[in-house]
Amino acid sequence: MEKKSLLVFDMDGVLVDVTNSYRETVRRVARSFFEQSRGSEILPTPLFPLEDLAEVKRRGGLNNDWDLAFKIISMLFAKVAAPTT
């Protein structure tokens, strides 16, 4: 019998659980957004606990990666010190 090749894409996380890597990626994107910003030194490392990200996601309306990253970055703006003149 001839061997056949098979390529499987897991688009919805059923075959492979990517929950932690997905959340870590959002955290890293948020960190990189602030790295060159004035006042970024006051932000904690890690930027936020993954449990907090899970809570934000549980509130609903943020099933899109881009929307979730935008929401997290927006929330973190409140933690960055206002520039002084």
GIDA-V861765 format. One record per helix or strand of 2 or more residues. SS is the DSSP state (H for helix, E for strand). FROM is the first residue (numbers start at 1). TO is the last residue. If there is no record, write none. Layout:
# GIDA-V861765
ss=SS from=FROM to=TO
ss=SS from=FROM to=TO
This chain:
# GIDA-V861765
ss=H from=19 to=34
ss=H from=40 to=42
ss=H from=50 to=58
ss=H from=65 to=77
